[in-house]
Amino acid sequence: MKLFIIGRNEVLFSTFEYLCRQNEHQVVAVITAKARPEYEKTEEDFRVLAEKCGARFYQTQVINETARKVVRESGDRKSVV
């Protein structure tokens, strides 16, 4: 299954790490925003993991708009967001 990682927190990052270790799913893209000071994981952590997993990386302050655009441009109607 093709997946999109959209958001910005430690639980999502841990899930993303887990998915990257599995061969069952493909993370297509990661869409996140600049980290707030209280977050342990930064946008750079997400970028590095996206690169390692072969996923496209997007950092934006308008996550919903960017997510719609990226999903639409992927052309895959069976992806999970």
C-alpha positions in Angstrom: 0.0 0.0 0.0 1.2 3.5 -0.8 1.1 5.9 2.2 1.5 9.6 2.8 2.9 10.8 6.2 1.2 14.1 7.0 1.8 15.9 10.2 4.4 16.6 12.8 4.7 14.8 16.1 6.8 12.1 17.8 4.1 9.4 17.5 3.9 10.0 13.8 7.7 10.0 13.5 7.9 6.6 15.3 5.2 5.2 13.0 7.1 6.5 10.0 10.3 4.8 11.2 8.4 1.5 11.7 6.9 1.7 8.2 10.3 2.4 6.7 11.6 -0.8 8.2 8.8 -2.9 6.8 8.6 -4.1 3.2 4.8 -4.2 3.1 4.1 -0.5 2.4 5.7 2.4 0.5 5.8 5.8 2.0 5.4 8.1 -1.1 5.7 11.5 0.5 6.2 13.2 3.8 4.4 16.6 4.4 5.3 18.5 7.6 5.7 22.0 9.0 8.5 23.7 11.0 8.8 22.2 14.4 7.7 24.1 17.4 10.3 24.5 20.2 8.6 21.9 22.5 8.9 19.1 19.8 11.6 16.6 20.2 11.6 15.7 16.5 12.3 18.5 14.0 11.4 18.9 10.4 15.1 17.9 9.7 14.5 14.5 11.4 11.5 14.0 9.1 13.5 15.1 6.0 16.4 12.7 6.8 14.1 9.8 7.3 12.1 10.6 4.1 15.4 10.6 2.2 16.4 7.3 3.8 13.1 5.7 2.8 13.0 7.1 -0.7 10.0 9.4 0.0 9.5 12.9 -1.3 9.7 15.6 1.4 7.7 18.8 1.7 7.9 21.4 4.4 5.2 23.9 4.4 3.0 26.1 6.7 -0.1 25.2 4.7 -0.2 21.4 5.2 -3.8 20.8 4.0 -3.3 22.7 0.7 0.1 21.0 0.0 -1.3 17.6 0.9 -4.2 17.9 -1.5 -1.8 19.0 -4.2 0.7 16.2 -3.6 -1.9 13.5 -3.4 -3.6 14.8 -6.6 -0.3 14.9 -8.4 0.6 11.4 -7.4 -2.2 10.1 -9.6 -2.6 7.1 -7.4 -6.2 6.7 -6.3 -5.4 3.9 -3.9 -3.0 5.7 -1.6 -3.7 6.2 2.1 -3.4 9.6 3.6 
